[in-house]
Amino acid sequence: MRETLSRQVALARPLSVDPAGQAIRRANRIRRRRTAVGVALAAVTTVLLSAGMVQLGAETRRDGSPIVVIGDPDPTSRPLPTANIPGPAPSPETSTSPLVGETLISADGRRLVLPDVGPAERAQPLPGGGGWLVVGAQSTAGRSLWVVQDDGLVQVLLAGAGAIVLAPDSLQVAWRDGGDLLVAGVAGTQLIGAVRTPVPAAAEPVRFVGDSVLVRLDPAGAGHTLWRPGAGSLPEALDRKSLNVYGRLPDGRLVGQVTTEPGRTCLAVLAPTRQLDPVRTGCGPDLSQDGIGGVSPDGRWLLVNGEIGKAGRSLLVDLQRLGPATTAVAAGPPMTGAIVWSNEAHASYLDGTGELVRVDVGQVRAGKPASPTAVPGVPTGDQPILVKDLLIPG
């Protein structure tokens, strides 16, 4: 009996269930599954990160120096200044941080203060009204372009730019940015559809001529060309005689100042071509080279700075008599800034002290030059900005 029992104990029988083997196999399966899931998650993460990098790269990539400033279009997070007719100056007790503002002056002497903007050089109504486009004065940081709406919203469109010019209808703006010239459309408080082209080191935009931009090649010398945005780079055929362009005639031709011989300049009617070919020339008046001038809406008269004797004056020139013996008569003190023609016979401008000068062509031709008058409410020495139409918000 003892021997039989010993043989049964020594005999190893196979188990129908192997718990240890099952645990090992289960652990191996879990490890393989976790490894597969980890690899999949890593792949998905890599794809997402790559997509994010591509998206960020597409949003931040630029073709030049970034000077467009995107302002905060939501005015609810800050108090809004409101364009207003200025009253008495606040006392030190009532205002510890006075606003920096620019005063707009209309041809009839009305004025409007734009708070939070300044210093500035030019202003034009927004397309469709409702506010102003304001071009800032030159500073060490460059120039700026502001939108000032009638509801008080003040926003920067450009900062750190070179020369800035606005189309007469305010629908386009051209500016110098580093080594490029750019043109963009104005839509509300944004610039859209920018087009750029390389330009010489000293070149800068001067004015819009139809769909083209008049570019001065070097402010220190003669030479202009016309660049049409979207039609290629700056043309190689350039004008080398024109010093300044004062305005446009109803037929599209331009009125400018050209060099004729060393030390002498003349007036000329220029064809609106890339080389600005002179069509007609008139010499006689002693013209300034500051580039300030304006043509009447009918193309008959030109107001331009010059000299009579040794005295600086604004001059009135009859463009219909432009020729070998062109003459000019004194119209008033020298001009600064913009010249605003109210109609074919009346113009206004500001003199060097910021006073308003109204020119009546009939009186000037009769030997009665215009005299400056102070604008009420503008401190002596301040230089306001003259605009054509000034609508005071009610």
matplotlib code that plots the C-alpha trace (Angstrom):
import matplotlib.pyplot as plt

x = [0.0, 2.8, 4.6, 1.4, 0.8, 4.4, 4.2, 0.9, 2.5, 5.6, 3.6, 3.1, -0.3, -1.0, -3.3, -6.4, -5.9, -2.5, -3.1, 0.5, 0.7, -2.5, -1.3, 2.0, 0.2, -2.3, 0.5, 2.2, -1.0, -1.5, 2.1, 1.8, -1.6, -0.1, 2.8, 0.6, -1.6, 1.4, 2.9, -0.5, -0.9, 2.7, 1.9, -1.3, 0.5, 3.2, 0.7, -1.2, 1.9, 3.1, -0.3, -0.1, 3.4, 2.3, -0.7, 1.3, 3.9, 1.3, -0.2, 3.1, 5.0, 5.6, 7.2, 8.8, 9.2, 6.0, 4.7, 1.0, -0.4, -3.6, -5.5, -8.2, -11.4, -13.5, -14.0, -15.8, -12.7, -11.6, -13.2, -13.6, -12.5, -15.0, -14.2, -15.6, -15.6, -13.0, -14.0, -12.0, -8.7, -9.0, -7.4, -4.7, -7.1, -9.5, -7.1, -3.8, -3.3, -4.4, -5.1, -2.8, -5.0, -4.9, -7.2, -8.8, -9.6, -12.1, -11.8, -14.6, -12.7, -14.6, -12.5, -12.6, -10.3, -9.3, -8.2, -5.5, -4.0, -0.9, 1.3, -0.1, 0.4, -2.7, -6.2, -8.9, -12.5, -12.9, -14.5, -18.2, -17.7, -18.0, -14.5, -11.0, -7.8, -4.9, -1.3, 1.2, 4.2, 7.7, 9.4, 12.4, 10.1, 8.7, 5.2, 1.8, -1.7, -4.7, -8.4, -10.6, -14.3, -17.1, -18.1, -14.7, -12.8, -9.2, -7.1, -3.7, -3.5, 0.2, 3.2, 6.9, 6.3, 8.2, 6.3, 2.5, 0.2, -3.6, -5.7, -8.1, -11.1, -9.3, -9.9, -6.1, -2.9, 0.7, 3.7, 7.4, 8.4, 12.1, 13.3, 9.8, 6.8, 3.4, -0.2, -3.3, -7.0, -8.7, -11.7, -13.2, -10.4, -8.2, -5.8, -6.5, -4.9, -1.4, 0.9, 4.6, 7.6, 11.3, 12.3, 15.6, 17.0, 15.7, 12.5, 9.2, 5.5, 4.3, 0.6, -1.9, -2.5, -5.5, -4.7, -1.0, 1.4, 3.7, 7.1, 9.9, 13.2, 15.3, 13.9, 17.3, 17.2, 15.0, 13.2, 9.8, 8.1, 4.6, 4.1, 0.9, 0.3, 0.0, 1.5, 5.1, 8.0, 9.0, 9.6, 13.1, 12.2, 12.3, 12.0, 15.1, 13.8, 10.8, 11.4, 7.8, 4.3, 1.5, -1.6, -3.7, -5.6, -9.1, -7.7, -5.3, -2.1, 0.0, 1.4, 4.9, 8.2, 11.1, 14.8, 15.8, 19.3, 21.6, 20.1, 16.8, 13.4, 10.2, 6.6, 5.5, 2.5, 3.5, 2.0, 0.9, 3.4, 6.3, 8.7, 6.4, 7.1, 6.8, 3.9, 4.2, 6.7, 6.5, 9.5, 9.5, 8.3, 10.9, 9.7, 10.5, 11.6, 9.6, 7.0, 3.9, 1.3, -2.2, -4.2, -7.8, -10.6, -11.0, -7.2, -7.0, -5.0, -2.0, -1.1, 2.6, 5.3, 8.0, 9.6, 8.9, 12.1, 13.7, 10.4, 8.8, 5.2, 2.5, 2.1, -1.0, -0.2, -2.6, -2.0, -3.9, -1.1, 1.8, 4.5, 7.8, 6.6, 4.7, 4.0, 2.8, 1.2, 1.5, -1.4, -0.4, 2.2, 4.0, 2.0, 2.4, 0.6, -2.4, -4.1, -7.9, -9.8, -13.4, -14.3, -12.6, -12.0, -11.4, -8.7, -7.5, -4.2, -2.3, 0.8, 3.8, 2.3, -0.9, -3.2, -5.8, -5.4, -8.3, -7.5, -10.0, -8.6, -10.5, -9.0, -5.5, -5.6, -6.7, -3.6, -5.1, -3.2, -4.9, -4.0, -3.8, -6.4, -6.1, -8.4, -10.4, -9.5, -6.2, -3.3, -0.6, 2.2, 0.0, -0.1, -3.6, -4.5, -6.5, -9.2, -11.7, -14.9, -15.5, -18.7, -19.0, -20.7, -24.0]
y = [0.0, 2.4, 1.8, 2.3, 5.7, 6.8, 6.1, 8.2, 11.2, 11.1, 11.0, 14.6, 15.0, 17.8, 20.6, 21.4, 25.1, 27.0, 30.3, 31.4, 30.9, 32.8, 35.7, 35.9, 35.8, 38.4, 40.7, 40.3, 41.2, 44.3, 45.4, 45.0, 46.9, 49.7, 49.9, 50.1, 52.8, 54.8, 54.7, 55.8, 58.6, 59.8, 59.7, 61.7, 64.2, 64.7, 65.3, 67.8, 69.7, 69.7, 71.0, 73.7, 74.7, 75.0, 77.1, 79.4, 79.7, 80.6, 83.3, 84.9, 84.7, 88.1, 89.2, 92.2, 94.3, 94.1, 97.6, 97.1, 97.5, 95.6, 97.7, 96.6, 96.8, 96.2, 99.6, 98.2, 97.5, 101.1, 104.6, 106.2, 109.8, 111.7, 114.3, 117.5, 121.3, 122.5, 124.6, 126.3, 124.6, 122.4, 123.7, 121.7, 120.9, 119.1, 117.3, 115.8, 114.0, 116.3, 114.6, 115.1, 116.3, 117.8, 120.6, 120.4, 123.7, 124.1, 126.7, 128.7, 128.7, 126.0, 123.8, 120.3, 118.7, 115.0, 113.7, 111.0, 111.8, 113.7, 115.2, 115.0, 116.5, 115.7, 114.5, 113.3, 112.1, 108.3, 106.7, 107.4, 109.7, 108.8, 109.9, 110.8, 109.2, 111.1, 111.0, 111.4, 113.7, 112.4, 111.2, 109.0, 106.0, 106.8, 107.9, 106.6, 106.4, 106.7, 106.1, 108.5, 107.6, 110.0, 107.6, 108.2, 105.1, 105.9, 103.1, 102.9, 101.4, 101.9, 102.6, 102.9, 103.7, 106.0, 108.6, 108.0, 109.3, 108.9, 108.7, 111.7, 109.4, 107.9, 104.4, 103.6, 104.4, 104.1, 104.1, 103.4, 100.3, 99.6, 98.9, 98.6, 100.7, 99.3, 100.2, 98.8, 99.5, 101.1, 99.1, 100.4, 100.2, 97.8, 97.8, 95.1, 93.7, 95.1, 95.1, 95.9, 96.5, 97.3, 100.9, 102.8, 103.8, 107.4, 106.9, 107.8, 108.1, 111.6, 111.3, 109.1, 109.8, 107.8, 104.1, 104.8, 106.2, 109.0, 108.1, 110.6, 108.9, 111.2, 114.1, 115.8, 115.8, 115.7, 112.6, 110.9, 107.9, 106.4, 102.9, 101.0, 98.5, 94.9, 95.7, 94.7, 96.4, 100.1, 100.9, 101.3, 104.3, 107.2, 111.0, 113.0, 116.6, 117.1, 118.5, 118.8, 117.9, 120.3, 118.8, 117.3, 119.0, 117.9, 116.1, 114.0, 115.9, 117.1, 120.5, 120.5, 122.1, 121.1, 121.9, 123.6, 124.7, 124.9, 127.1, 127.7, 126.0, 126.4, 125.4, 122.6, 120.6, 116.9, 114.0, 111.2, 108.7, 106.9, 109.5, 112.5, 114.1, 117.9, 119.1, 122.8, 124.8, 128.3, 130.1, 133.4, 133.2, 132.6, 129.3, 127.8, 124.1, 123.1, 121.4, 123.2, 124.1, 123.4, 123.5, 124.9, 122.4, 123.8, 123.6, 127.4, 128.6, 127.5, 128.6, 128.0, 129.2, 131.5, 134.9, 138.4, 140.4, 138.8, 138.3, 134.8, 134.9, 132.6, 133.2, 132.9, 131.7, 131.6, 128.2, 129.1, 131.6, 129.2, 129.9, 131.8, 134.9, 133.3, 135.8, 135.5, 137.8, 137.8, 136.0, 136.2, 135.0, 131.7, 128.5, 125.5, 122.2, 121.6, 124.0, 123.7, 125.0, 125.6, 126.4, 127.7, 131.1, 130.7, 128.8, 128.6, 127.6, 128.1, 130.3, 129.5, 130.7, 128.5, 131.4, 130.9, 132.7, 132.9, 133.7, 135.4, 135.1, 138.2, 140.3, 139.0, 139.8, 143.3, 143.7, 142.9, 139.9, 137.9, 138.5, 135.9, 135.8, 134.0, 131.0, 131.5, 129.0, 127.9, 128.9, 131.1, 129.0, 125.8, 124.5, 123.0, 120.9, 122.3, 120.1, 120.7, 119.8, 119.7, 118.3, 118.8, 115.7, 116.7]
z = [0.0, 1.0, -2.4, -4.4, -2.8, -3.4, -7.1, -7.4, -5.7, -7.9, -11.1, -12.5, -14.1, -16.7, -15.4, -17.4, -16.6, -16.4, -14.4, -14.5, -18.3, -18.8, -16.7, -18.7, -22.0, -20.8, -19.7, -23.1, -25.0, -22.8, -23.3, -27.1, -27.1, -25.1, -27.4, -30.5, -28.9, -27.9, -31.4, -32.9, -30.4, -31.2, -34.9, -34.4, -32.2, -34.8, -37.5, -35.4, -34.5, -38.1, -39.2, -36.5, -37.6, -41.2, -40.3, -38.1, -40.8, -43.4, -41.1, -40.1, -43.4, -45.0, -48.2, -46.5, -43.4, -41.3, -40.9, -41.0, -37.5, -36.8, -34.2, -31.8, -33.7, -30.6, -28.9, -25.9, -23.9, -23.7, -23.6, -27.0, -27.6, -29.7, -32.4, -31.1, -31.5, -29.1, -26.1, -23.5, -22.5, -19.4, -16.3, -14.6, -11.8, -14.2, -16.6, -15.7, -19.0, -21.9, -25.2, -28.2, -31.0, -34.5, -35.6, -39.1, -40.7, -43.6, -46.3, -44.6, -41.3, -39.4, -37.2, -35.7, -33.2, -33.6, -30.2, -29.8, -33.3, -33.9, -35.0, -38.5, -41.9, -44.1, -43.7, -46.1, -45.6, -45.5, -48.6, -48.1, -45.2, -41.6, -40.6, -41.7, -43.0, -41.3, -42.4, -39.6, -39.7, -40.2, -37.0, -36.1, -36.2, -39.6, -40.6, -39.6, -41.1, -38.9, -39.2, -37.1, -37.3, -36.3, -33.5, -31.9, -32.9, -33.5, -35.1, -36.7, -40.2, -40.9, -38.6, -39.3, -43.0, -45.3, -47.4, -47.5, -50.2, -50.5, -53.6, -54.1, -53.4, -50.3, -51.8, -52.1, -50.2, -51.4, -49.1, -48.9, -46.9, -46.7, -50.3, -51.7, -52.8, -51.8, -52.8, -51.0, -51.0, -48.0, -46.7, -43.5, -40.9, -43.0, -45.9, -48.4, -51.6, -51.1, -54.2, -53.9, -56.2, -55.5, -55.9, -55.8, -52.4, -52.4, -54.4, -52.8, -53.9, -54.7, -55.8, -57.6, -61.3, -62.2, -61.5, -61.4, -58.7, -59.5, -58.1, -57.5, -58.0, -55.7, -53.7, -54.1, -57.9, -60.9, -62.2, -61.9, -63.3, -63.3, -61.8, -62.4, -59.5, -60.8, -64.1, -63.3, -61.6, -61.8, -65.5, -66.8, -69.0, -66.6, -66.8, -65.7, -66.0, -63.8, -60.3, -59.0, -60.1, -58.9, -60.2, -63.0, -65.8, -66.7, -69.8, -67.7, -68.4, -65.5, -64.5, -63.2, -62.8, -65.0, -65.3, -68.6, -67.9, -64.9, -62.2, -64.0, -63.9, -65.9, -65.7, -68.1, -69.1, -69.0, -70.8, -68.3, -69.7, -67.9, -69.2, -68.5, -71.9, -71.8, -74.1, -73.5, -71.5, -69.9, -68.4, -66.5, -62.9, -60.3, -58.8, -55.5, -55.4, -52.3, -54.5, -53.0, -55.6, -56.8, -60.0, -60.2, -61.0, -64.5, -65.2, -65.8, -62.8, -60.8, -57.3, -56.7, -54.3, -55.8, -55.5, -56.7, -56.3, -53.2, -51.3, -51.1, -52.2, -53.5, -57.2, -59.5, -63.0, -66.0, -67.5, -70.7, -71.4, -70.7, -73.2, -73.8, -71.8, -68.9, -66.1, -62.6, -60.1, -56.3, -54.7, -51.0, -48.5, -49.1, -48.8, -46.6, -46.8, -49.0, -51.4, -51.5, -54.5, -53.5, -57.2, -60.3, -58.8, -55.1, -53.2, -49.6, -47.9, -44.7, -44.4, -42.3, -39.1, -39.4, -40.5, -43.2, -46.6, -49.0, -52.6, -54.9, -58.4, -59.6, -56.8, -57.2, -60.9, -60.0, -57.9, -54.5, -53.0, -50.2, -46.6, -43.8, -41.0, -37.7, -37.1, -33.9, -31.2, -32.7, -30.5, -32.1, -33.5, -34.0, -37.5, -38.2, -41.3, -44.1, -45.6, -48.4, -46.6, -42.9, -41.5, -37.8, -36.2, -34.6]

ax = plt.figure().add_subplot(projection="3d")
ax.plot(x, y, z, "-o")
ax.set_aspect("equal")
plt.show()
